[in-house]
Amino acid sequence: MDQATRRDLLKSAAVAPLGTLAARPARAQSAKRPKSKRDLMQEVLHMEAKPGYIPAGFFMHFGVTGDAAVKAHLDHFRGTGMDFVKIQMDEQSLPANNEIKTPRDWSKIPVLPEKWWEPSLYLLRRLVQEAKSEALIIQTLYSPYQLAKQAVPWKLLVEHVREDSDLVCRGMENITLSVLHFVQAAVRLGVDGFYTCTQGGETNRLAERTLFNRAVKNYDMLLYKEISQMVPYNIMHICDYDGTYSDFSARFQDYPGQVVNVPLAADGKPLSLRQAAAMFRRPVMGGLDRLGVISTGSVEAVRKATLDVLKDAPANFILGADCTVSAKTPRENLRVAIQTAHEYRT
């Protein structure tokens, strides 16, 4: 990719105002047509009203690819009764790059063309064909930082950022351009939105705000601001799989996303859904611990835990977990949690 093309693509990705958060108007409902899962999900965006229905969804890694992944996603969506199809980003990972030994080597990270993403695009294409008439199709999208730590061990990535963040950012720019190629193709295929993720700012990673902003947040925002202009339903996931966060509000409050999937704790204390909704001033998603009762408890214990979450939840809310649940989680547990949410306000 020549210099002019690179500049044009990066410039086009950065023109949106920081964090396009305004909800899109819901389509007018026909008196003769029952509301679809798509309609019910979109109603959550309207902060001036309390929806009469609480959508819900839980995700897991299926451990298969290709047509087997298509079937696994559809079986999970229909078998649990969840309200949207959330596509895992398991088909591909950034290739390990053994040439990166110093910060200067990050310029060797290639810009991947759209055709490189074909295995992931195949899964998306099939699921759009099979299920878009039923529900929103939401594609998982890892951040440039998350993909960078697929190319090198995370400890080396963090070490290089601390040594010379400007040199590392040459590679982060190339990764961002690669992901933009995937995003543009996904939008053409009919995706409704993205489940965008962030990591890197944990207390045991790049907690220093200057380094986090330079090497992580700048590229998150570049990518996610572009997405916010292209599709109407994006869920921002603040992932605490690798560790906890400090300065939580200041670090993440301006991230784009119509909905925010929040962790259960921040700044060393519990983070309630009501607190998160007030902090982000938009709908939130979560409530249940991915490692807790939803994964290991009985059906009745799951029902009780779900009711406890729903009693204290804000009006505009999607029931879910703080992150991906274990692949060993009983489907009946997920189905009961989702059904309990669906029936709570009816």
C-alpha positions as CSV (number, residue, x, y, z in Angstrom):
1,M,0.0,0.0,0.0
2,D,1.6,3.3,-1.0
3,Q,1.9,6.3,1.3
4,A,-0.9,8.3,-0.2
5,T,-3.4,5.4,0.0
6,R,-2.4,4.7,3.7
7,R,-2.9,8.4,4.6
8,D,-6.3,8.5,2.8
9,L,-7.6,5.4,4.6
10,L,-6.5,6.6,8.0
11,K,-7.9,10.1,7.4
12,S,-11.2,8.7,6.3
13,A,-11.4,6.6,9.5
14,A,-10.9,9.5,11.8
15,V,-13.5,12.1,10.7
16,A,-16.3,11.1,13.1
17,P,-16.8,13.0,16.3
18,L,-15.4,11.2,19.3
19,G,-17.9,8.5,20.3
20,T,-21.0,8.7,18.1
21,L,-23.5,7.7,20.8
22,A,-26.8,8.9,19.6
23,A,-29.4,6.1,19.2
24,R,-30.9,5.6,15.8
25,P,-34.7,6.0,15.5
26,A,-36.6,2.7,15.7
27,R,-38.6,1.7,12.7
28,A,-42.3,2.4,13.1
29,Q,-44.1,-0.8,14.2
30,S,-47.0,-2.0,12.2
31,A,-50.1,-2.8,14.3
32,K,-50.4,-6.1,12.5
33,R,-46.8,-7.3,12.8
34,P,-45.4,-8.5,16.1
35,K,-42.1,-7.1,17.2
36,S,-39.1,-9.1,16.0
37,K,-35.9,-9.7,18.0
38,R,-34.4,-7.0,15.8
39,D,-37.1,-4.5,16.9
40,L,-36.8,-5.4,20.6
41,M,-33.1,-5.1,20.6
42,Q,-33.2,-1.6,19.0
43,E,-35.8,-0.4,21.5
44,V,-33.1,-0.7,24.2
45,L,-31.3,2.2,22.5
46,H,-34.0,4.7,23.4
47,M,-32.9,6.1,26.8
48,E,-36.0,8.3,27.2
49,A,-38.3,5.2,27.5
50,K,-38.3,2.0,29.5
51,P,-38.6,-1.0,27.2
52,G,-41.2,-3.6,28.2
53,Y,-38.8,-6.4,27.3
54,I,-35.3,-7.2,28.4
55,P,-33.1,-8.7,25.7
56,A,-30.4,-11.2,26.6
57,G,-27.5,-13.0,25.2
58,F,-24.5,-15.1,26.2
59,F,-21.5,-16.2,24.0
60,M,-19.0,-18.9,24.0
61,H,-16.1,-20.2,21.9
62,F,-17.2,-23.2,19.9
63,G,-13.8,-24.6,18.9
64,V,-14.8,-25.3,15.3
65,T,-14.5,-23.4,12.0
66,G,-16.1,-23.3,8.6
67,D,-19.5,-24.9,8.1
68,A,-19.3,-26.5,11.6
69,A,-19.0,-23.0,13.0
70,V,-22.0,-21.8,11.1
71,K,-24.0,-24.7,12.6
72,A,-22.6,-24.1,16.1
73,H,-23.6,-20.4,16.0
74,L,-27.1,-21.1,14.8
75,D,-27.7,-23.9,17.3
76,H,-26.5,-21.7,20.1
77,F,-28.6,-18.7,19.0
78,R,-31.8,-20.7,18.5
79,G,-31.2,-23.2,21.3
80,T,-30.8,-20.5,24.0
81,G,-33.4,-18.1,22.7
82,M,-31.0,-15.2,22.8
83,D,-31.9,-12.0,21.0
84,F,-29.1,-11.5,18.5
85,V,-26.5,-13.5,16.6
86,K,-23.0,-12.7,18.0
87,I,-20.3,-14.1,15.8
88,Q,-17.1,-15.1,17.5
89,M,-13.8,-14.1,15.9
90,D,-12.3,-17.6,16.1
91,E,-11.7,-18.3,12.4
92,Q,-8.4,-16.5,12.3
93,S,-5.7,-14.9,14.4
94,L,-2.9,-12.7,13.4
95,P,0.1,-14.9,12.4
96,A,2.9,-15.1,14.9
97,N,5.8,-12.8,13.8
98,N,9.2,-14.0,15.0
99,E,10.9,-11.1,13.3
100,I,9.8,-8.7,16.0
101,K,12.6,-8.6,18.5
102,T,13.0,-4.8,19.1
103,P,10.6,-1.9,18.9
104,R,12.0,-0.9,15.5
105,D,10.9,-4.3,14.1
106,W,7.2,-3.4,14.4
107,S,7.3,-1.8,11.0
108,K,7.5,-5.3,9.6
109,I,3.9,-6.0,10.6
110,P,2.1,-6.3,7.2
111,V,-1.1,-4.7,6.1
112,L,-3.4,-7.6,5.4
113,P,-5.7,-7.4,2.3
114,E,-9.4,-8.1,2.4
115,K,-8.9,-11.5,0.8
116,W,-6.8,-12.6,3.8
117,W,-10.0,-12.4,6.0
118,E,-12.0,-14.7,3.8
119,P,-12.4,-17.5,6.4
120,S,-14.0,-15.0,8.8
121,L,-16.0,-13.4,6.0
122,Y,-17.3,-16.8,5.0
123,L,-18.7,-17.4,8.4
124,L,-20.3,-13.9,8.5
125,R,-21.7,-14.3,5.0
126,R,-23.4,-17.6,5.9
127,L,-24.9,-16.3,9.1
128,V,-26.2,-13.2,7.4
129,Q,-27.9,-15.5,4.9
130,E,-29.3,-17.8,7.5
131,A,-30.4,-15.5,10.3
132,K,-30.5,-11.8,9.5
133,S,-34.3,-12.1,8.9
134,E,-34.6,-13.2,12.5
135,A,-32.2,-11.0,14.5
136,L,-29.4,-8.5,14.4
137,I,-26.0,-9.9,13.2
138,I,-23.2,-8.7,15.5
139,Q,-19.6,-9.5,14.5
140,T,-16.9,-9.7,17.2
141,L,-14.0,-7.4,16.5
142,Y,-10.8,-7.6,18.4
143,S,-8.9,-4.3,19.0
144,P,-5.5,-3.6,17.3
145,Y,-3.8,-4.3,20.7
146,Q,-5.5,-7.6,21.0
147,L,-4.4,-8.7,17.6
148,A,-0.9,-7.4,18.2
149,K,-0.5,-9.7,21.1
150,Q,-1.4,-12.6,18.8
151,A,1.6,-11.6,16.7
152,V,4.0,-11.4,19.7
153,P,3.8,-12.5,23.4
154,W,2.0,-9.8,25.4
155,K,5.0,-9.3,27.7
156,L,7.1,-8.4,24.7
157,L,4.5,-6.1,23.3
158,V,4.2,-4.2,26.6
159,E,8.0,-4.1,27.0
160,H,8.4,-2.6,23.5
161,V,5.7,0.0,24.1
162,R,7.4,1.1,27.3
163,E,10.8,1.2,25.5
164,D,9.6,3.2,22.4
165,S,5.9,3.5,21.8
166,D,6.3,5.6,18.6
167,L,8.1,2.7,16.9
168,V,5.6,0.2,18.1
169,C,2.8,2.4,16.7
170,R,4.1,1.8,13.2
171,G,2.9,-1.8,13.6
172,M,-0.3,-0.8,15.3
173,E,-1.1,1.4,12.4
174,N,-0.7,-1.5,10.0
175,I,-2.9,-3.7,12.1
176,T,-5.6,-1.1,12.2
177,L,-5.5,-0.8,8.4
178,S,-5.8,-4.6,8.2
179,V,-8.9,-4.6,10.5
180,L,-10.5,-1.8,8.5
181,H,-10.3,-4.0,5.4
182,F,-12.3,-6.6,7.3
183,V,-14.8,-4.1,8.6
184,Q,-15.5,-2.6,5.2
185,A,-16.1,-6.1,3.7
186,A,-18.3,-7.1,6.7
187,V,-20.5,-4.0,6.2
188,R,-20.9,-4.8,2.5
189,L,-22.0,-8.3,3.5
190,G,-24.8,-6.9,5.7
191,V,-23.5,-7.0,9.3
192,D,-25.7,-4.9,11.6
193,G,-23.0,-4.0,14.0
194,F,-19.8,-5.1,15.8
195,Y,-19.0,-6.3,19.3
196,T,-15.9,-4.1,19.6
197,C,-13.4,-4.9,22.3
198,T,-10.7,-3.2,24.2
199,Q,-7.8,-4.5,26.4
200,G,-4.3,-3.2,27.2
201,G,-5.1,-0.7,30.0
202,E,-5.2,-3.2,32.8
203,T,-3.3,-2.5,36.0
204,N,-0.9,-5.4,35.0
205,R,-0.5,-4.3,31.4
206,L,-0.3,-0.6,30.2
207,A,-2.0,1.2,33.1
208,E,0.1,4.3,32.5
209,R,-2.4,6.6,30.8
210,T,0.1,8.2,28.4
211,L,1.3,4.9,27.1
212,F,-2.2,3.5,27.0
213,N,-3.5,6.5,25.0
214,R,-0.6,6.5,22.6
215,A,-0.3,2.8,21.7
216,V,-3.8,1.4,22.5
217,K,-6.6,3.9,22.8
218,N,-5.6,6.0,19.8
219,Y,-6.0,3.0,17.5
220,D,-9.2,1.7,19.3
221,M,-10.8,5.1,18.7
222,L,-9.6,5.4,15.1
223,L,-11.2,2.0,14.3
224,Y,-14.3,2.3,16.4
225,K,-15.2,5.9,15.4
226,E,-15.1,4.7,11.8
227,I,-17.4,1.7,12.6
228,S,-19.8,4.0,14.4
229,Q,-20.4,5.8,11.1
230,M,-20.9,2.6,9.1
231,V,-23.4,0.5,11.2
232,P,-26.1,1.4,13.7
233,Y,-25.7,-1.2,16.5
234,N,-22.3,-1.6,18.2
235,I,-21.6,-3.1,21.6
236,M,-18.4,-1.9,23.2
237,H,-16.9,-4.6,25.4
238,I,-14.4,-3.5,28.1
239,C,-12.7,-6.8,28.7
240,D,-11.1,-7.7,32.0
241,Y,-10.0,-11.2,31.1
242,D,-6.4,-10.2,31.5
243,G,-6.8,-8.0,34.6
244,T,-8.6,-5.2,36.4
245,Y,-8.7,-1.5,35.6
246,S,-8.0,1.8,37.5
247,D,-9.1,5.2,36.3
248,F,-12.0,3.3,34.7
249,S,-14.4,6.2,33.9
250,A,-11.7,8.6,32.6
251,R,-10.1,5.8,30.6
252,F,-13.2,4.4,28.8
253,Q,-16.2,6.9,29.2
254,D,-15.7,8.4,25.7
255,Y,-15.3,5.1,23.8
256,P,-17.8,4.8,21.0
257,G,-20.6,2.1,21.1
258,Q,-24.4,2.3,21.4
259,V,-24.2,-0.3,24.2
260,V,-21.4,-1.0,26.7
261,N,-20.7,-4.5,28.0
262,V,-19.1,-3.8,31.4
263,P,-17.1,-5.8,33.8
264,L,-18.4,-6.5,37.3
265,A,-15.7,-4.4,39.1
266,A,-13.5,-1.4,38.4
267,D,-11.1,0.7,40.5
268,G,-10.9,-2.0,43.1
269,K,-14.7,-2.2,43.9
270,P,-17.9,-3.6,42.5
271,L,-19.4,-1.8,39.5
272,S,-23.2,-2.1,39.4
273,L,-25.2,-1.9,36.2
274,R,-26.9,1.3,37.4
275,Q,-23.5,2.9,38.1
276,A,-22.3,1.8,34.7
277,A,-25.4,3.2,33.0
278,A,-25.0,6.5,34.7
279,M,-21.3,6.6,33.9
280,F,-21.7,5.9,30.2
281,R,-25.1,7.5,29.7
282,R,-26.3,4.8,27.4
283,P,-27.6,1.2,27.6
284,V,-25.3,-1.3,29.3
285,M,-25.0,-5.1,29.0
286,G,-23.9,-7.7,31.6
287,G,-24.8,-8.5,35.2
288,L,-23.8,-12.1,35.6
289,D,-20.4,-13.5,36.4
290,R,-19.1,-15.7,33.5
291,L,-17.3,-17.9,36.0
292,G,-20.2,-18.0,38.6
293,V,-23.6,-19.6,38.9
294,I,-24.3,-19.3,35.2
295,S,-21.5,-21.7,34.5
296,T,-21.6,-24.1,37.5
297,G,-25.0,-23.7,39.3
298,S,-28.3,-25.5,39.0
299,V,-31.2,-24.2,36.9
300,E,-32.9,-22.8,40.0
301,A,-29.8,-21.1,41.2
302,V,-29.4,-19.5,37.8
303,R,-33.0,-18.3,37.9
304,K,-32.5,-16.7,41.3
305,A,-29.2,-15.1,40.4
306,T,-30.8,-13.7,37.2
307,L,-33.8,-12.2,39.2
308,D,-31.3,-10.6,41.6
309,V,-29.6,-8.9,38.7
310,L,-32.9,-7.8,37.0
311,K,-34.2,-6.2,40.3
312,D,-31.3,-3.8,40.4
313,A,-30.9,-3.3,36.6
314,P,-31.4,0.1,34.8
315,A,-34.3,0.5,32.4
316,N,-32.2,0.2,29.2
317,F,-30.3,-2.9,29.6
318,I,-29.3,-6.3,28.0
319,L,-28.8,-9.2,30.3
320,G,-25.5,-11.0,29.7
321,A,-22.2,-11.9,31.3
322,D,-19.1,-9.8,31.9
323,C,-17.3,-11.8,29.1
324,T,-17.5,-15.0,27.2
325,V,-18.8,-18.0,29.2
326,S,-17.1,-21.3,29.3
327,A,-17.9,-23.7,26.5
328,K,-18.9,-26.2,29.2
329,T,-21.7,-24.0,30.4
330,P,-25.0,-26.0,30.3
331,R,-27.2,-24.7,27.6
332,E,-30.2,-25.0,29.9
333,N,-28.6,-22.5,32.3
334,L,-28.3,-20.0,29.5
335,R,-31.8,-20.7,28.3
336,V,-33.3,-20.2,31.8
337,A,-31.4,-16.9,32.3
338,I,-32.6,-15.6,29.0
339,Q,-36.2,-16.7,29.5
340,T,-36.2,-15.1,33.0
341,A,-35.1,-11.8,31.5
342,H,-37.7,-12.0,28.7
343,E,-40.6,-12.6,31.1
344,Y,-39.5,-10.1,33.8
345,R,-41.4,-7.1,32.5
346,T,-44.2,-8.8,30.6
